[in-house]
Amino acid sequence: MYGKKLAYGVKIKEIREIPGADRIELATVMDYTVVVKKGEYKPGDMGIYVEVDSLLPDGLDSELSIKYNLLKNHEIGKNMTDEEIEHAMKALQEQSKYPYFEFLRDKKFKIKSMKLSKFGVISQGILFRPVDLGITDKVKEGQDFTIQFNITEIVQDEEEAGLNTGKKDGWLVRKLMKYKWFRNWRKRHNIAEVWDPSFPSKSDEENVQKIYTKMFAQYADKEWVATEKLEGQNITVYSEIVNGWFGRKTKRIGVCSRTRELNPNGNSHSFWDTVKRLHLDEKIKNIPGEWFCRGEHVGPGIQGNIYQFKRTKVYFFDFYKKVEGKWVKLNFDESIAFAKKWDLPFVPVLDEHYKLPEGHTNEQGVFVSGADIMLQQSDKNTVIGYNLKHKREGFVLRLKDDYNVSFKVKNPNYSI
Protein backbone atom coordinates (compact mmCIF):
# COMPACT_ATOMS: atom_id res chain seq x y z
CA MET A 1 0.00 0.00 0.00
CA TYR A 2 2.48 2.62 1.20
CA GLY A 3 5.90 2.84 -0.44
CA LYS A 4 4.40 2.05 -3.86
CA LYS A 5 4.84 3.90 -7.15
CA LEU A 6 2.87 7.15 -7.05
CA ALA A 7 4.24 9.00 -10.08
CA TYR A 8 5.16 7.23 -13.31
CA GLY A 9 5.33 7.51 -17.06
CA VAL A 10 2.11 6.90 -18.99
CA LYS A 11 0.97 7.01 -22.59
CA ILE A 12 -2.12 9.05 -23.39
CA LYS A 13 -4.73 6.55 -24.54
CA GLU A 14 -7.48 8.97 -25.55
CA ILE A 15 -8.48 12.64 -25.47
CA ARG A 16 -12.18 13.38 -25.01
CA GLU A 17 -14.00 16.65 -25.42
CA ILE A 18 -15.99 17.87 -22.42
CA PRO A 19 -19.30 19.30 -23.71
CA GLY A 20 -19.58 22.96 -22.71
CA ALA A 21 -15.92 23.32 -21.70
CA ASP A 22 -13.76 25.74 -23.69
CA ARG A 23 -10.41 25.40 -21.92
CA ILE A 24 -10.25 21.83 -20.67
CA GLU A 25 -10.68 18.29 -21.97
CA LEU A 26 -10.46 14.78 -20.59
CA ALA A 27 -7.37 12.62 -21.04
CA THR A 28 -7.43 8.85 -20.48
CA VAL A 29 -4.31 7.15 -19.13
CA MET A 30 -4.67 3.43 -18.50
CA ASP A 31 -8.34 3.70 -17.44
CA TYR A 32 -7.96 6.83 -15.33
CA THR A 33 -9.62 10.03 -16.56
CA VAL A 34 -7.75 13.28 -15.91
CA VAL A 35 -8.78 16.84 -16.72
CA VAL A 36 -6.09 18.64 -18.74
CA LYS A 37 -5.76 21.95 -20.58
CA LYS A 38 -7.19 21.81 -24.07
CA GLY A 39 -4.57 21.18 -26.71
CA GLU A 40 -1.78 20.13 -24.32
CA TYR A 41 -1.91 16.43 -25.24
CA LYS A 42 -2.82 14.17 -28.09
CA PRO A 43 -3.25 10.37 -28.11
CA GLY A 44 0.12 8.61 -27.97
CA ASP A 45 1.90 11.41 -26.09
CA MET A 46 3.86 10.53 -22.96
CA GLY A 47 3.07 12.15 -19.64
CA ILE A 48 3.88 11.74 -15.97
CA TYR A 49 0.84 10.70 -14.00
CA VAL A 50 0.55 11.26 -10.23
CA GLU A 51 -2.01 9.14 -8.40
CA VAL A 52 -4.83 10.26 -6.13
CA ASP A 53 -3.87 10.50 -2.43
CA SER A 54 -0.31 11.52 -3.30
CA LEU A 55 1.45 14.33 -1.46
CA LEU A 56 3.79 16.48 -3.51
CA PRO A 57 6.74 18.12 -1.72
CA ASP A 58 6.80 21.70 -0.48
CA GLY A 59 9.79 23.18 -2.26
CA LEU A 60 10.19 26.12 0.13
CA ASP A 61 12.32 25.73 3.23
CA SER A 62 10.62 26.38 6.57
CA GLU A 63 11.71 30.03 6.77
CA LEU A 64 10.40 30.92 3.31
CA SER A 65 7.21 28.91 3.86
CA ILE A 66 6.48 30.80 7.09
CA LYS A 67 7.12 34.13 5.37
CA TYR A 68 4.80 33.15 2.50
CA ASN A 69 1.98 32.31 4.92
CA LEU A 70 2.48 35.52 6.88
CA LEU A 71 2.18 37.51 3.67
CA LYS A 72 -0.84 35.55 2.55
CA ASN A 73 -2.60 36.16 5.89
CA HIS A 74 -1.59 39.85 5.88
CA GLU A 75 0.29 39.41 9.15
CA ILE A 76 3.30 41.18 7.63
CA GLY A 77 3.47 43.75 4.88
CA LYS A 78 0.54 45.76 6.24
CA ASN A 79 1.83 48.86 4.46
CA MET A 80 1.99 47.00 1.15
CA THR A 81 -0.75 47.02 -1.47
CA ASP A 82 -2.48 43.79 -2.46
CA GLU A 83 -0.55 43.89 -5.72
CA GLU A 84 2.77 44.25 -3.88
CA ILE A 85 1.91 41.37 -1.53
CA GLU A 86 1.01 39.16 -4.46
CA HIS A 87 4.27 40.07 -6.20
CA ALA A 88 6.26 39.26 -3.02
CA MET A 89 4.51 35.91 -2.68
CA LYS A 90 5.31 35.01 -6.29
CA ALA A 91 8.94 36.00 -5.74
CA LEU A 92 9.11 33.55 -2.85
CA GLN A 93 7.54 30.79 -4.93
CA GLU A 94 10.18 31.30 -7.60
CA GLN A 95 12.75 30.18 -5.02
CA SER A 96 11.01 26.82 -4.61
CA LYS A 97 13.00 23.65 -5.26
CA TYR A 98 9.93 22.40 -7.14
CA PRO A 99 8.48 25.53 -8.81
CA TYR A 100 6.28 23.41 -11.10
CA PHE A 101 4.27 22.23 -8.05
CA GLU A 102 3.66 25.70 -6.64
CA PHE A 103 0.22 26.05 -8.26
CA LEU A 104 -0.92 23.38 -5.78
CA ARG A 105 0.22 25.25 -2.67
CA ASP A 106 -3.31 26.36 -1.72
CA LYS A 107 -4.32 22.68 -1.87
CA LYS A 108 -1.42 21.84 0.46
CA PHE A 109 0.14 19.84 -2.42
CA LYS A 110 -2.43 17.05 -1.98
CA ILE A 111 -3.67 15.20 -5.05
CA LYS A 112 -7.33 14.25 -4.61
CA SER A 113 -10.17 13.21 -6.87
CA MET A 114 -11.90 16.30 -8.20
CA LYS A 115 -15.51 16.54 -9.35
CA LEU A 116 -16.37 19.21 -11.90
CA SER A 117 -20.11 19.29 -11.27
CA LYS A 118 -20.71 21.90 -13.97
CA PHE A 119 -19.52 19.45 -16.63
CA GLY A 120 -20.41 16.18 -14.90
CA VAL A 121 -16.86 14.76 -14.96
CA ILE A 122 -14.40 13.52 -12.34
CA SER A 123 -10.64 13.99 -12.57
CA GLN A 124 -8.58 11.28 -10.90
CA GLY A 125 -5.02 12.31 -10.21
CA ILE A 126 -2.95 14.82 -12.15
CA LEU A 127 -0.97 14.70 -15.38
CA PHE A 128 2.26 16.58 -16.13
CA ARG A 129 4.11 17.02 -19.39
CA PRO A 130 7.71 15.81 -18.86
CA VAL A 131 9.12 19.09 -20.18
CA ASP A 132 7.15 21.02 -17.53
CA LEU A 133 9.00 19.05 -14.85
CA GLY A 134 12.38 19.75 -16.42
CA ILE A 135 12.66 16.28 -17.96
CA THR A 136 14.25 16.28 -21.41
CA ASP A 137 15.07 12.57 -21.71
CA LYS A 138 12.59 10.18 -23.27
CA VAL A 139 10.04 8.93 -20.72
CA LYS A 140 9.09 5.25 -20.75
CA GLU A 141 5.75 3.75 -19.75
CA GLY A 142 5.84 2.70 -16.10
CA GLN A 143 9.06 4.62 -15.40
CA ASP A 144 8.98 5.54 -11.70
CA PHE A 145 9.44 9.20 -10.71
CA THR A 146 8.17 8.90 -7.13
CA ILE A 147 11.53 9.16 -5.40
CA GLN A 148 13.00 11.62 -7.90
CA PHE A 149 10.31 14.17 -7.03
CA ASN A 150 10.07 13.21 -3.35
CA ILE A 151 6.39 12.26 -3.63
CA THR A 152 4.78 10.45 -0.71
CA GLU A 153 1.35 9.02 0.01
CA ILE A 154 -1.09 10.90 2.22
CA VAL A 155 -1.09 9.18 5.61
CA GLN A 156 -4.49 8.90 7.29
CA ASP A 157 -3.62 6.05 9.63
CA GLU A 158 -0.02 5.41 10.71
CA GLU A 159 -0.64 1.76 11.57
CA GLU A 160 -2.27 1.11 8.21
CA ALA A 161 0.55 3.00 6.53
CA GLY A 162 3.15 0.83 8.22
CA LEU A 163 4.75 3.87 9.85
CA ASN A 164 3.77 3.14 13.45
CA THR A 165 6.26 0.33 13.78
CA GLY A 166 7.22 0.73 17.43
CA LYS A 167 10.65 -0.75 18.08
CA LYS A 168 13.00 -0.56 15.12
CA ASP A 169 14.75 -3.85 14.34
CA GLY A 170 18.30 -3.65 13.05
CA TRP A 171 19.76 -5.14 9.89
CA LEU A 172 20.91 -8.28 11.71
CA VAL A 173 17.39 -9.11 12.92
CA ARG A 174 15.95 -8.57 9.44
CA LYS A 175 18.61 -10.89 8.01
CA LEU A 176 18.04 -13.60 10.63
CA MET A 177 14.28 -13.51 9.99
CA LYS A 178 14.99 -15.60 6.90
CA TYR A 179 15.62 -18.58 9.18
CA LYS A 180 12.76 -20.54 10.71
CA TRP A 181 14.63 -21.33 13.95
CA PHE A 182 15.12 -17.62 14.58
CA ARG A 183 11.47 -16.79 13.83
CA ASN A 184 10.33 -19.56 16.17
CA TRP A 185 12.65 -18.28 18.90
CA ARG A 186 11.19 -14.76 18.62
CA LYS A 187 7.64 -16.07 18.68
CA ARG A 188 8.29 -18.33 21.65
CA HIS A 189 9.44 -15.25 23.57
CA ASN A 190 6.60 -13.06 22.19
CA ILE A 191 9.02 -10.78 20.37
CA ALA A 192 7.24 -9.33 17.35
CA GLU A 193 7.21 -6.09 15.26
CA VAL A 194 8.48 -7.45 11.91
CA TRP A 195 6.71 -9.24 9.06
CA ASP A 196 7.44 -12.97 8.89
CA PRO A 197 8.67 -13.63 5.33
CA SER A 198 6.98 -17.05 5.41
CA PHE A 199 3.53 -15.38 5.65
CA PRO A 200 1.35 -14.75 2.58
CA SER A 201 2.27 -11.50 0.83
CA LYS A 202 0.91 -8.25 2.22
CA SER A 203 -2.55 -7.36 0.97
CA ASP A 204 -2.99 -4.46 -1.44
CA GLU A 205 -5.19 -4.79 -4.52
CA GLU A 206 -4.57 -2.62 -7.57
CA ASN A 207 -7.12 0.01 -8.63
CA VAL A 208 -9.51 -0.92 -11.44
CA GLN A 209 -8.18 1.99 -13.53
CA LYS A 210 -4.77 0.36 -13.63
CA ILE A 211 -5.72 -3.16 -14.65
CA TYR A 212 -9.27 -3.24 -16.03
CA THR A 213 -8.11 -3.70 -19.65
CA LYS A 214 -5.89 -6.63 -18.66
CA MET A 215 -8.58 -8.21 -16.44
CA PHE A 216 -11.27 -7.91 -19.12
CA ALA A 217 -9.01 -9.45 -21.75
CA GLN A 218 -8.32 -12.47 -19.53
CA TYR A 219 -11.51 -12.93 -17.53
CA ALA A 220 -14.43 -11.34 -19.39
CA ASP A 221 -16.42 -14.59 -19.31
CA LYS A 222 -15.65 -15.42 -15.66
CA GLU A 223 -17.73 -14.81 -12.54
CA TRP A 224 -16.38 -12.55 -9.80
CA VAL A 225 -17.39 -12.00 -6.20
CA ALA A 226 -17.99 -8.37 -5.22
CA THR A 227 -17.57 -7.49 -1.53
CA GLU A 228 -17.79 -4.09 0.09
CA LYS A 229 -14.42 -2.39 0.58
CA LEU A 230 -14.45 -1.47 4.24
CA GLU A 231 -12.85 1.68 5.63
CA GLY A 232 -10.57 0.40 8.36
CA GLN A 233 -7.23 -1.22 9.13
CA ASN A 234 -5.88 -4.44 7.67
CA ILE A 235 -5.68 -7.12 10.37
CA THR A 236 -4.59 -10.77 10.43
CA VAL A 237 -5.16 -13.39 13.12
CA TYR A 238 -3.18 -16.57 12.52
CA SER A 239 -2.51 -19.89 14.20
CA GLU A 240 0.80 -21.67 13.96
CA ILE A 241 2.27 -24.87 15.41
CA VAL A 242 5.72 -24.22 16.87
CA ASN A 243 8.30 -26.22 18.76
CA GLY A 244 8.13 -25.64 22.49
CA TRP A 245 10.53 -26.75 25.19
CA PHE A 246 11.92 -30.29 24.89
CA GLY A 247 10.50 -30.65 21.36
CA ARG A 248 6.89 -30.34 22.50
CA LYS A 249 4.55 -29.01 19.80
CA THR A 250 2.33 -26.08 20.81
CA LYS A 251 -0.12 -23.90 18.93
CA ARG A 252 0.21 -20.17 19.22
CA ILE A 253 -1.90 -17.26 17.98
CA GLY A 254 -0.44 -14.18 16.36
CA VAL A 255 -1.96 -10.86 15.31
CA CYS A 256 -0.62 -8.66 12.50
CA SER A 257 -1.35 -5.26 11.05
CA ARG A 258 -0.72 -4.70 7.34
CA THR A 259 3.05 -4.58 7.72
CA ARG A 260 4.10 -6.12 11.03
CA GLU A 261 3.32 -8.69 13.68
CA LEU A 262 2.12 -7.15 16.93
CA ASN A 263 3.55 -8.05 20.31
CA PRO A 264 0.74 -9.30 22.61
CA ASN A 265 2.64 -7.89 25.58
CA GLY A 266 3.08 -4.49 23.95
CA ASN A 267 1.47 -1.25 25.00
CA SER A 268 -2.10 -2.64 25.00
CA HIS A 269 -2.35 -2.58 21.23
CA SER A 270 -5.93 -2.06 20.02
CA PHE A 271 -5.71 -4.95 17.53
CA TRP A 272 -5.03 -7.45 20.31
CA ASP A 273 -7.69 -5.83 22.50
CA THR A 274 -10.30 -6.39 19.78
CA VAL A 275 -9.18 -9.95 19.05
CA LYS A 276 -9.37 -10.97 22.70
CA ARG A 277 -12.69 -9.20 23.36
CA LEU A 278 -14.28 -10.97 20.39
CA HIS A 279 -12.59 -14.28 21.36
CA LEU A 280 -11.13 -14.56 17.87
CA ASP A 281 -7.90 -15.92 19.31
CA GLU A 282 -9.79 -18.78 20.98
CA LYS A 283 -11.93 -19.50 17.91
CA ILE A 284 -8.99 -19.66 15.51
CA LYS A 285 -6.83 -21.62 17.93
CA ASN A 286 -9.55 -24.29 18.12
CA ILE A 287 -9.61 -24.80 14.33
CA PRO A 288 -7.59 -27.92 13.41
CA GLY A 289 -4.42 -27.12 11.49
CA GLU A 290 -2.67 -23.80 10.89
CA TRP A 291 -4.62 -20.81 9.54
CA PHE A 292 -3.95 -17.27 8.36
CA CYS A 293 -7.17 -15.21 8.58
CA ARG A 294 -7.03 -11.72 7.08
CA GLY A 295 -9.69 -9.06 7.47
CA GLU A 296 -10.56 -5.45 8.24
CA HIS A 297 -10.47 -3.86 11.70
CA VAL A 298 -13.22 -1.20 11.93
CA GLY A 299 -14.87 0.94 14.57
CA PRO A 300 -14.16 3.83 16.98
CA GLY A 301 -10.87 5.62 16.43
CA ILE A 302 -10.34 4.02 13.01
CA GLN A 303 -10.60 6.08 9.80
CA GLY A 304 -13.39 8.23 11.20
CA ASN A 305 -15.59 5.24 12.15
CA ILE A 306 -18.00 5.90 9.29
CA TYR A 307 -20.10 2.91 10.38
CA GLN A 308 -20.71 4.46 13.83
CA PHE A 309 -19.93 1.23 15.68
CA LYS A 310 -19.75 1.62 19.46
CA ARG A 311 -16.94 -0.96 19.72
CA THR A 312 -14.34 -2.24 17.27
CA LYS A 313 -15.13 -5.20 15.04
CA VAL A 314 -13.31 -7.49 12.59
CA TYR A 315 -14.66 -8.67 9.25
CA PHE A 316 -12.60 -11.32 7.46
CA PHE A 317 -12.15 -11.60 3.69
CA ASP A 318 -9.23 -14.03 3.12
CA PHE A 319 -8.46 -17.41 4.66
CA TYR A 320 -5.26 -19.41 4.08
CA LYS A 321 -4.62 -22.97 5.24
CA LYS A 322 -1.08 -24.30 5.64
CA VAL A 323 -0.68 -27.38 3.44
CA GLU A 324 2.70 -29.15 3.39
CA GLY A 325 4.42 -26.03 4.68
CA LYS A 326 2.77 -23.60 2.22
CA TRP A 327 -0.12 -21.21 2.69
CA VAL A 328 -3.02 -22.03 0.32
CA LYS A 329 -5.85 -19.52 -0.10
CA LEU A 330 -9.45 -20.74 0.03
CA ASN A 331 -11.75 -19.82 -2.86
CA PHE A 332 -15.07 -18.04 -2.30
CA ASP A 333 -17.31 -21.04 -1.60
CA GLU A 334 -14.69 -22.51 0.73
CA SER A 335 -14.27 -19.15 2.51
CA ILE A 336 -18.01 -18.73 3.10
CA ALA A 337 -18.35 -22.28 4.44
CA PHE A 338 -15.26 -21.87 6.64
CA ALA A 339 -16.44 -18.54 8.10
CA LYS A 340 -19.90 -19.95 8.83
CA LYS A 341 -18.59 -23.16 10.42
CA TRP A 342 -16.20 -21.38 12.80
CA ASP A 343 -18.36 -18.30 13.46
CA LEU A 344 -15.99 -15.77 11.89
CA PRO A 345 -17.63 -12.55 10.56
CA PHE A 346 -17.23 -12.16 6.78
CA VAL A 347 -17.16 -8.90 4.82
CA PRO A 348 -20.49 -7.93 3.20
CA VAL A 349 -21.01 -9.81 -0.08
CA LEU A 350 -22.62 -7.54 -2.69
CA ASP A 351 -22.75 -9.89 -5.68
CA GLU A 352 -21.68 -13.54 -6.03
CA HIS A 353 -22.07 -13.62 -9.82
CA TYR A 354 -20.52 -10.35 -10.99
CA LYS A 355 -19.41 -10.06 -14.64
CA LEU A 356 -16.95 -7.43 -15.85
CA PRO A 357 -18.84 -4.81 -17.90
CA GLU A 358 -17.77 -3.98 -21.44
CA GLY A 359 -17.31 -0.41 -22.59
CA HIS A 360 -19.87 1.15 -24.93
CA THR A 361 -20.76 4.40 -26.65
CA ASN A 362 -23.59 6.26 -24.92
CA GLU A 363 -26.45 8.27 -26.47
CA GLN A 364 -24.29 11.39 -26.58
CA GLY A 365 -21.73 9.57 -28.70
CA VAL A 366 -19.19 9.43 -25.88
CA PHE A 367 -17.36 6.16 -25.22
CA VAL A 368 -17.81 4.94 -21.63
CA SER A 369 -15.15 2.41 -20.64
CA GLY A 370 -15.80 -0.68 -18.53
CA ALA A 371 -13.74 0.90 -15.74
CA ASP A 372 -15.98 4.00 -15.85
CA ILE A 373 -19.06 1.79 -15.53
CA MET A 374 -17.57 0.04 -12.50
CA LEU A 375 -16.68 3.36 -10.87
CA GLN A 376 -20.30 4.45 -11.30
CA GLN A 377 -21.43 1.18 -9.70
CA SER A 378 -19.15 1.82 -6.73
CA ASP A 379 -20.91 5.08 -5.87
CA LYS A 380 -23.45 3.67 -3.41
CA ASN A 381 -23.95 3.63 0.34
CA THR A 382 -22.46 1.22 2.82
CA VAL A 383 -24.51 -1.83 3.82
CA ILE A 384 -23.17 -2.28 7.37
CA GLY A 385 -23.26 -0.36 10.63
CA TYR A 386 -25.55 2.39 11.88
CA ASN A 387 -24.91 5.03 9.23
CA LEU A 388 -26.39 3.51 6.08
CA LYS A 389 -26.65 6.94 4.42
CA HIS A 390 -22.86 7.17 4.30
CA LYS A 391 -21.06 6.49 1.02
CA ARG A 392 -19.13 3.23 0.89
CA GLU A 393 -15.44 3.33 0.06
CA GLY A 394 -16.00 1.05 -2.91
CA PHE A 395 -15.92 -2.66 -3.56
CA VAL A 396 -13.37 -5.42 -4.11
CA LEU A 397 -13.61 -8.02 -6.85
CA ARG A 398 -12.12 -11.50 -6.51
CA LEU A 399 -12.27 -14.17 -9.17
CA LYS A 400 -14.80 -16.67 -7.87
CA ASP A 401 -12.81 -19.80 -8.69
CA ASP A 402 -9.37 -18.27 -7.98
CA TYR A 403 -9.30 -15.90 -5.02
CA ASN A 404 -5.67 -15.05 -5.80
CA VAL A 405 -6.90 -12.76 -8.62
CA SER A 406 -8.40 -9.55 -7.25
CA PHE A 407 -8.58 -5.77 -7.62
CA LYS A 408 -10.45 -2.87 -6.05
CA VAL A 409 -12.94 -0.30 -7.30
CA LYS A 410 -12.71 2.80 -5.14
CA ASN A 411 -15.72 5.12 -5.12
CA PRO A 412 -14.41 8.31 -6.81
CA ASN A 413 -16.96 10.38 -4.86
CA TYR A 414 -16.01 8.90 -1.49
CA SER A 415 -13.34 11.44 -0.59
CA ILE A 416 -14.62 14.41 -2.60
N, C-alpha and C positions, 0 to 999 in steps of 0.2 A: 504494500500500500504506500508507505512513505519511503523515500529514497528511490522512487522510480523515475523514469524519464518524464519530464514535464514540458520540455521544449525541444522540438525536433523538426527535421526537414520533411516537408510534405509536397506532393504535387497537386496542383489545383485540378480537381476532377471536372468541375462544372461551374459556370457563372450564370446566375439566374437574376432576371429583372425583378424588382420589387414594385408591384403596381402602385403608382402614386408617389414614388420616391424619385427625386431628381438627382440626388447627390450620392446615394448609396445603392449597393446591390448585394446579392447573397452569393458567397463563394462556398463550394462544397469541397472539403478535404476529408479523405476517407469517407465517412458518412456523417461528419460534423458539418453544420451550417454556420458560417461566420459572416457577419456584416462587414463589408469593406467599402472603401471609397470607389465610386464609379470610375471605371477605366483603369484602375491600378493593376488589375490582373486579367489574364485570359487563360482559358483551359490549357493545361500543360506546363504553365509557369511553376517555378519552385518558390516556396515560401517557408517561413519558420513559424510553426504553430505552437502556441502556448495554451496548455489545458486549463479548463475551469478549476478553481480552487488552488491556483498557483499564486505565489507571492513574489513579485518582482523586487529587486533590491532598491533601497534608497541610496542614490548615488552621492548625496550630500553628507559630509561628516557631521557629527553631532552639533558642533558650533554653528555651522551654516544652516543646518536644519532648524535649530532654535531661532536663529535670526529671521529665517524665512517665515516661521509661524508668528513671531512677534510682529513682523510687518503686516502679515495677512490679517491679524486680529487688531491692528492699529494700536498696539501697545507700545510701539516705538514709531518714530517718524510722524509725530502728531502735527508738526509744522509743514509736512509734505503734502502735496496735492495727491489725489487718487491716481493721477497719471504718473506722478513721480514714484509713488509706492509700487505701482505695477511695474514700472521700469526697473526698480531696484530688485524686485522679486525675480524678474526675468534674468537679471544679471547674475543673481545667485544661482539660478537653475542652470545657467550656461557653464557653471563650474562643476556640475555634476559629473561623476564618473560614468554615469549611464544617461546622457542627455536625452536619448531617444525614448526613455521611459518616463520622462518628466510630465508628459501630458496626463499621466495616471496618478499624479501626486494627490489630487483631491479625492481619489478613490482609495488612497492609502496603498497603492500599487497592488491591489487585490484584483485577480481576474475571476469574475463571476458570470454566471449566465445572465443575459440581458434580454428583457422582453420589450420589443418596440410595439406597444399596443396599437399605435396609430396605423401601423402597416400589417399587424397580425403576424409578425415573425419573431423568432428567438435566435439570438446569437450566442453560440457556445464556444467560449474561448476567444482568443485574439490571434490575428495573423499579421506577421511582419514581412516586408520585403527584405531579403538579405542585405541589399545595399543600404537600407535605412538603419541597419545595425552595424554598419561598417565592415560587412563581410563581402569580400571581392572574389574569393575562391568559389568554385562550383560547389553547390550544396547538394548532397545526396539524400534520397528518401530514407527516413529513419535516423539520419545523423543526429546525434544527441548534442544539444547546446545547453543543457540544464546547468552543468557545472561552470561552463564558460561564462555564463551570464549570472551566476550566483542566484539561481531561481530555486525557491523552496516551496513546499506545500503548506497551505494554511493549516495550522494545528488547532483543532477544536477540542481534542481530548488527548492529553499527553500519553496516557496508557495505551490508547488505541494507536497512537502514532509511533509507539515504541521508543518514546523519549524518556518516559518515567521508569528508568531501568534500575533504580536503587543502587546497590553496590556494583561498582564497575570491575569486571573480571579482567585480569591481565592477559597478555598474549599466551603465556604458558598454559593457563586454564583453558583458553579457547582451543589450543593445540591438543591438549590432553582429552578434550571432549570427544575426539574421534574414537577413543578407545572405550569399549563397553565396560571394562573393569573400573575405569575411572568414573564413568557416569553412574554405575551402580554404587560406588563408594559415596559419591555426593548425595545420591538419593537416600541411601541408608542413613546418612547423617542429616537429612533434610536441608541440604545446601542446594539452593536453586538459583534463579536469576538469569540463566542462559537457555537458549533453545537447543534441545537435544537433536543432533543431526539425524538420528534414527527415526524421528517423528515424520509423519506426512508433511509435505511442504506447506508453508504458511499460506493461508487463504486470502486471495485477492483476485476476484474476477475482473476481466477486462470490460470496458464500456462497450455497449452495442455499436456505437459509432465507429469504433476501431475495427471490429471484426464481423459486422453483419454480412458484408459481401462474401467473406470466406465461409461463414457458417451457412449461409443460404446455398452456396454452391455445393457444399458437402452434405447438408442435412435438410434440404427443403422438403423432403417427403417423410421425415421422421417426426415422431411425437415428442414434445418437450413437457416438462413440469414447470409451471410458473408458481413461485412462492413469493410472498411479500418480502421486500427488502426492509428489514427492521433497522431503526435508528438506535444503535447501541454500541456495545463493545464486544469484539470477538472474544469468545471464551471457550476453553477446552477442558473437559474433565476426562481423565484417562485412568485405566487400571493396568497394572504391569506386574508380572511375577518376577521377583528378584531373589538373589541368593542372600539369605540371612546368615546369622552366625552358625558355624559348624555345618555349612552346606544346606541348612534348612531353607526350603522354599517358602516365601511369604508373598502376599499380594499387597501392593501399596496403591494408593490413589494420589494422583497429581492434578494440579490445576494450572492452566496456562492462560496468559493473555495472548494477543496476536503474535508477539515477538519473544516472549520469555516464559519460563516456568516460574511460578510464584511460591515463595517459601511459606509453608503453613504456619511457621513460627515467626513470621515477619511482623511488621507493624499493623496487625489486625487488618489485612488487606480485604477490601470489600468483596472481591471475587470469592475468596474462601468463606467469608461470612455468609454470602448468598448460598453457596454450595452446601454448607453445613445446615443452614436453616431449612433448606428445601430437602435435606437428606439425600441429595444427589450422590454424595460420596458413598453412602451406604447402599443405595440402589445399584450403582455401577459396580461396586465391589462385589455384590452378590451375583452378578451375571457371570456365568462360567466363561473362562477364557480371558483374553486381554483385549481391551476395547479403547478406542480413541473417539470420544464423542464431542463434536464441535458445534457450537451454537452462538447465540447472541445474548448478551447480558444487558437487560433494559430496566428502566425504572428511575427512581429519584436520584438526582445528582449525575445522571448520565445523558449527555447530548440534549439537555433541556426537558427530558422526560415527557415527550409529546403525547405519550399514551396515558399520562396522569395516573400511573400506578402508585399506590401508597407504599409498596415495598418492592424491592428488586425481584426480577424473575429471570429465568433462562429458558430460551426456546432453541431446541437443537435443529440442525439442518443436515449434518453429515455424520455418518457412523462408519468407523473402520474397525475391522476385526483382524487380529494378528494371526496369520496363517503361515506356518513354516518360517517364522522369523520376519515376515513381511506384512505391512499393513495393507489390507484389501478393502476398498470402499464398497459399501452396500449400494445397490441400485434403489430406485424409488420404492418399488413394492416391498423390497426387503426392509428398507428404512422405516416405512409406515408400520409394518408388522412388528419390527423390533421395538419401535417407540411405544406402540400400544401394549405389547407384552410386558415391558419393563416399566411402564408408567412414566415415560420421559416426554415432556411437552415438546411438540413439533411446531415448526414455524407455520403460519397460516398458508394453506394450499389454495391458490386462486384458480388454477386450471390444470387438470391432469392430462389433457389431450391437446395442448397448445401446438399450433402449426405456425412456422415462420411466415409472415405475410410477404407478398411480392409487391414490388413497387408498381405504380400505375400513374397515368396522366389523368388529372382531375378535370372537372367541367370547365375550369378556367384555362385549360391547356398547359397547366404547370405539372411537371413530373413530381410525384410524391414518392420518395424512396421507402423501402421496407423498414429501414431504421426510423424514418420519420413517423411511420404508422405506429411503430412500437412505442415511440416516445409519447405519442398522443394517448396510447392505451395506458401508459404509466401514470398519467395525470388523473388519479382518482384518490379517494380518501382511504385512510387506514381501516382495517377490519378488526383490529384488536384494541383493548383498553377501554377507557372511559372518555375518550375525546374523538369520537368517530367522525367529526366534522373536519378534523385535521388532515391535511394532505399526507399521503404516504410518500416515503422516500423513493419508491420505485418497486421493481420486482426483479427476481433472479430467475433465469431459465437454466434448467439442467436437462440434458438429454435423458429421456426416460429410461432407456435401456443401457446407458453408460453415464453414470453420474460424474465421471471424471471430466466430461465436456460441459462447460458452463460459461455464462457471461451475465452481466447485469444491465438493466435498463433503468437508469436514474431519471426520475421525474424532473424535467427541465424547469418546471415551475416551483419545485419544492423549496429552493433557497432564494427565489426572487422576491 
